[in-house]
Amino acid sequence: LIPKAIKNHALAETELTITEDALTDVIRLYTREAGVRNLERELATLARKAVTEILKSKGETKIVTITRENLNDYLGVQRFRFGMADKTDQVGVVTGLAWTEVGGELLTIEGVMMPGKGKMTVTGNLRDVMKESITVAEMLIKSRSHIYGIDYTALQKKQIHVHVPEGAVPKDGPSAGAAMVTSIVSCLTRIPVHHNIAMTGEVNLRGKVTEIGGLKEKLIGALLGGIEKVLIPESNVKDLDDIPDNIKKELEI
């Protein structure tokens, strides 16, 4: 696509250079698609602006080099972003993994505790399946409070609120249960959750973490987001054969 953009805009091959880092950022931050149509448009924009820069300089500029650092000057503000891991361990904050139509994404789940009457509430534009997840998480924790070192009587005087940020984005799917359980237990025990760990998997009332879909996309999303360790359901181990070796090498699964 780059040679095509250079040729279409009557540039010499030596007049426009796009570094690999800059090209990666064009793909990740300015296009979000299954094909390359928008990528081709963005490269054409870079070529046009390179032509303009060369002509305006009246011979002073002979080579335009586009890097990660100056990419914004040519394409403007980033149109998309992907979630990044937190920098610190926090109580009640857990990194989950979500599947989207354009790849995997980090899904932050936040929990807070306050005086109340033993209820658990949830916000964040969640669809029915994820609302069920929080209900199952609540019942699982209450039924196993003694295992987690939680005083059930004291629990009846607390209220837990779980929030999944980015309320404008509808969220659904059976893969956040384990993260929700972890967030609530973290709130109740005041034990921080490690910021470099992401997890995926639904839970049932027996405490089992059940199989999920979209494992490849979720692992790629974790890697892009700076995650070092990913917890997956044991029943998904069979799917690791389909995961590229470079992803498995970079992540502890």
C-alpha positions in Angstrom: 0.0 0.0 0.0 2.9 2.4 0.7 4.5 2.1 -2.8 1.0 2.6 -4.3 0.4 5.8 -2.3 3.9 7.1 -3.3 3.2 6.4 -7.0 -0.3 7.8 -7.0 1.0 11.1 -5.6 4.0 11.4 -7.9 6.6 11.1 -5.2 9.9 9.5 -5.6 10.6 6.5 -3.4 13.2 8.4 -1.5 11.0 11.4 -0.8 8.6 9.7 1.7 9.7 7.4 4.6 7.2 5.9 7.1 8.9 4.2 10.0 7.6 0.8 11.2 6.5 2.2 14.5 4.6 5.0 12.8 2.9 2.5 10.5 1.9 0.3 13.5 0.4 3.4 15.1 -1.6 4.3 12.0 -3.1 0.8 12.1 -3.8 0.7 15.8 -4.8 4.3 16.5 -6.3 5.7 13.3 -8.0 2.7 11.7 -10.2 0.0 13.2 -11.4 -2.4 10.5 -11.2 -5.9 9.2 -9.8 -4.8 5.8 -7.4 -2.1 4.7 -9.6 0.5 3.0 -9.2 3.1 5.8 -5.5 2.3 6.1 -5.1 3.0 2.4 -6.9 6.4 2.9 -4.6 7.3 5.8 -1.5 6.5 3.8 -2.9 8.6 1.0 -3.3 11.5 3.5 0.4 11.1 4.6 1.5 11.1 0.9 -0.5 14.3 0.1 0.8 16.1 3.1 4.4 15.0 2.2 3.8 16.5 -1.3 2.5 19.7 0.2 5.5 20.0 2.6 8.0 19.4 -0.1 6.4 22.0 -2.5 6.0 24.6 0.2 9.7 24.3 1.2 10.7 25.3 -2.3 13.5 22.7 -2.5 14.6 22.9 1.1 12.8 19.7 2.1 13.7 16.8 0.0 12.8 13.9 2.3 9.8 13.6 4.6 10.2 11.1 7.4 7.1 10.2 9.4 7.8 8.7 12.8 5.7 7.8 15.8 6.6 11.2 17.4 5.4 13.4 14.5 2.5 11.3 13.2 -0.1 13.5 15.0 1.2 16.5 12.9 0.1 14.6 9.7 -3.0 12.7 10.8 -4.3 14.8 13.7 -5.6 13.5 17.0 -5.7 9.7 17.5 -9.2 8.3 16.6 -9.0 5.1 18.6 -7.3 3.8 21.7 -6.9 0.5 23.4 -6.9 -0.2 27.1 -3.6 -0.2 29.0 -2.9 -2.0 32.3 -2.9 0.1 35.4 0.5 1.1 36.9 -0.3 0.2 40.6 -2.1 -2.6 42.5 -5.4 -1.4 43.8 -8.1 -2.8 46.1 -11.2 -3.8 44.1 -9.8 -3.0 40.7 -9.4 -6.1 38.4 -8.5 -6.3 34.7 -10.8 -8.5 32.7 -10.7 -9.3 29.0 -13.4 -8.6 26.4 -13.9 -9.7 22.8 -15.0 -7.1 20.3 -15.6 -7.1 16.6 -12.2 -5.6 16.0 -10.2 -7.6 18.4 -9.6 -8.2 22.1 -9.7 -5.4 24.7 -8.9 -4.9 28.4 -12.0 -4.5 30.5 -11.5 -2.8 33.9 -13.8 -3.8 36.7 -14.0 -1.6 39.7 -15.5 -2.3 43.1 -16.0 -0.2 46.2 -17.4 -1.0 49.7 -19.4 1.2 52.0 -21.8 0.8 55.0 -25.1 -0.7 53.9 -27.5 -3.7 54.2 -25.6 -6.5 52.4 -26.6 -5.6 48.9 -24.5 -5.5 45.7 -25.2 -3.1 42.9 -23.7 -2.7 39.4 -23.4 0.0 36.8 -21.7 0.4 33.4 -24.3 -0.2 30.6 -24.3 -4.0 31.1 -26.6 -6.3 29.2 -28.5 -9.2 30.8 -25.7 -11.8 30.7 -23.3 -9.6 32.6 -26.0 -8.6 35.1 -26.5 -12.3 35.8 -22.7 -12.6 36.3 -22.7 -10.1 39.2 -25.7 -11.9 40.8 -23.9 -15.3 40.6 -20.7 -13.7 41.9 -22.7 -12.3 44.9 -24.3 -15.6 45.8 -21.0 -17.5 45.3 -19.2 -15.2 47.7 -21.9 -15.2 50.3 -22.1 -19.0 50.3 -18.3 -19.3 50.6 -17.6 -16.3 52.8 -15.9 -18.5 55.4 -13.5 -19.9 52.7 -12.4 -16.4 51.7 -12.0 -15.3 55.4 -15.0 -13.0 55.2 -17.3 -12.5 58.3 -20.8 -13.1 56.9 -22.4 -11.2 59.7 -20.2 -8.2 59.0 -21.0 -8.6 55.3 -24.7 -7.9 56.0 -23.7 -4.4 57.2 -21.8 -3.6 54.0 -22.8 -2.6 50.5 -20.6 -3.4 47.4 -20.9 -1.5 44.2 -19.3 -2.8 41.0 -18.7 -0.6 38.1 -17.5 -1.3 34.5 -16.3 2.0 33.0 -17.1 3.4 29.6 -20.8 3.4 30.1 -21.4 4.6 26.5 -20.3 1.1 25.3 -22.8 -1.7 25.8 -21.2 -4.8 27.3 -22.4 -8.4 27.2 -21.0 -11.9 27.3 -20.2 -14.7 29.7 -16.6 -14.0 30.5 -16.4 -11.5 33.3 -17.6 -13.6 36.2 -14.1 -14.5 37.5 -13.0 -10.9 37.4 -16.2 -9.7 39.2 -15.7 -12.3 42.0 -12.1 -11.2 42.4 -13.1 -7.5 42.6 -15.7 -8.1 45.3 -13.4 -10.4 47.4 -10.7 -7.8 47.1 -13.0 -5.1 48.4 -14.1 -7.3 51.3 -10.6 -8.5 52.3 -8.9 -5.2 51.4 -6.3 -7.3 49.5 -5.1 -5.4 46.3 -5.2 -7.1 43.0 -2.0 -7.3 41.0 -2.1 -4.7 38.1 -0.2 -6.9 35.7 -2.7 -9.8 35.8 -5.8 -10.1 33.5 -8.4 -12.8 33.7 -11.2 -14.2 31.7 -13.9 -16.8 32.5 -17.4 -17.1 33.8 -18.2 -18.6 37.1 -21.1 -20.8 38.2 -22.5 -21.4 41.7 -20.3 -24.4 42.3 -17.2 -22.1 42.0 -16.1 -23.5 38.6 -14.6 -21.1 36.0 -16.2 -22.1 32.7 -15.0 -22.0 29.1 -15.0 -18.8 27.1 -14.7 -17.9 23.4 -12.4 -15.5 21.5 -9.3 -16.6 23.4 -6.8 -15.5 20.7 -8.2 -12.0 20.4 -8.3 -11.6 24.2 -4.6 -12.7 24.5 -3.6 -10.2 21.8 -5.5 -7.5 23.6 -3.8 -8.3 26.9 -0.4 -8.2 25.2 -1.1 -4.8 23.6 -2.3 -3.5 26.9 0.9 -4.3 28.8 -0.4 -7.3 30.7 2.2 -9.9 31.8 0.1 -12.8 33.1 -3.3 -14.0 31.9 -5.6 -16.4 33.8 -7.8 -18.5 31.6 -10.3 -21.3 32.3 -8.7 -24.7 32.4 -11.1 -25.9 29.7 -9.6 -23.4 27.3 -6.1 -24.9 27.5 -6.9 -27.0 24.4 -7.3 -23.7 22.4 -3.7 -22.7 23.1 -2.6 -24.8 20.1 -4.2 -22.2 17.9 -2.4 -19.2 19.5 0.7 -17.9 17.7 4.0 -18.8 19.5 5.1 -15.1 19.7 2.0 -14.4 21.9 2.6 -17.4 24.1 6.2 -16.4 24.5 5.4 -12.9 25.7 2.6 -13.8 28.1 2.6 -16.1 31.1 -0.7 -18.0 30.7 
